[in-house]
Amino acid sequence: MNTSSATFWRWVDSAIIYVIKKVAMAAILGLQAVFIGAFTLADKIAYILAKGIDLAENISIWVELLMRKLMQALGMAVALSKKELTQSLIRHVLTRLTEKANREARNALKKI
C-alpha cells in the first residue's frame, strides 16, 4: 500500500468508520466511560477497537484485519494473534497513523 496516495487515506477512513460502527453497535453501553476525562482521539478509538476484540468473533475479526492492514501499511511488525492486539498496541498504531497523516498533509501543503 502506498501511504502517500489519496486512495490509501480514503480506504483508512472508510475502514475505521466501518469497524467502529460494527464495534459500537455491540458495545454501546460500555462507551460512556471512554468519553469521560481527558483522553485523546487515539485513546478513545483504541479503547473502542480493543473492546471490539473482546466481543463476538464476527466483530473481532474486523478489528484484527483492520489493525493488521494498518500495521502492514505503516511498516510495523504485524501482530500474529488477537492476544497481541492490546489497547496499548492499538493506540500506538493509531498514533503512528495520525502522525503519518499529518506528515502527508504537511508535504502536500508544501507542494502548493
N, C-alpha and C positions, 0 to 999 in steps of 0.2 A: 504494500500500500504506500502510495506517495502522500505523505502527510502535508505536503505543500499544496496539494490540489484542492480545489473547491469541492470536488466530488467527495473526497475523504471527509471533509468537515460537514457536508450535508448528511453523509452516512452516519457519522458520530452523533450528530444532533438527532436524527431520526431514531437511531438505535437506542440511545439513552432514554429518550422520551417513551419509546415503546416498552422497554424493560421496566422503567419506573412505573408506568401505568399498570403493567401486569402485577408488579410487587405491591403497589399502593392499594390495589383492589383487594389483595389478600391480607394486607397488614394495616388497614386504615385506623384501627383502634390504637395501635402502638405508636403511631406517628406524632401524637400530641407532645410527648416528652421531648422529641427531637427539636421541635421548634421553639422550645423554651431555652433561654440563655444565649450566650454569645458564641454561636457556632458559625463557622464559615459555610459557604455553599457546598464546598467539597466535603466537609464533615457531615452535613445533612444528607447529601446524596450517598456518601459512603455508608452511613447508617442504614438508609433505606435499602440499598443494594445488599448489605450484609444480612439484614433481616430476610431479604428475599432468598438468600442461600439456605436459610433455615426453614423455609416454607415448603410447600408441596413440591415434589420432584419436577412437575411440569413447569413450575415457575423458576426454580433454582437453576435449571439448565440454561435459561435465558440469561441469567446473571453470569453464570460461568462462561458462556460463549462470548458475551459482551466483554467481560474482563480479559479473557484470553486474546481476543482480537485487538483490544486496545493495547495490551502489553506487547503484543507482537508488532503493532504499528509503531509503538514508541521505542522499539529496540530493547525491550526489557526481557529478562528471562521469564518465560511463560509458566504460570502455575500449572502443575501437573494434576493436582487434585483439588476437589472442592474445599477440603480442610485447609489448604494453603491460602485460600482467599479470605483472609481475616478482614475485619473492618479497617484495621490499620493499613494493610496492603492495598485495599480498595481505595482508601483515602489517598495513599501515595500515588497510585495510578492516576486518579482524578486530578491531583495536584500537578503531576507531570503533564497531563493533557492540557490543563489550563495554562501552564507555563508555555507549552508548545504553541497553543493558540495565540497567546499574547505575542510571542516572538514572530509568528507568521503575520499577525496583524501589523506589527511594527515594521516588518520588512516590506509588506505591501504598501504601507503609507510612505516609506522612504522612496519607493519607486514612482510615486505620483509626481 
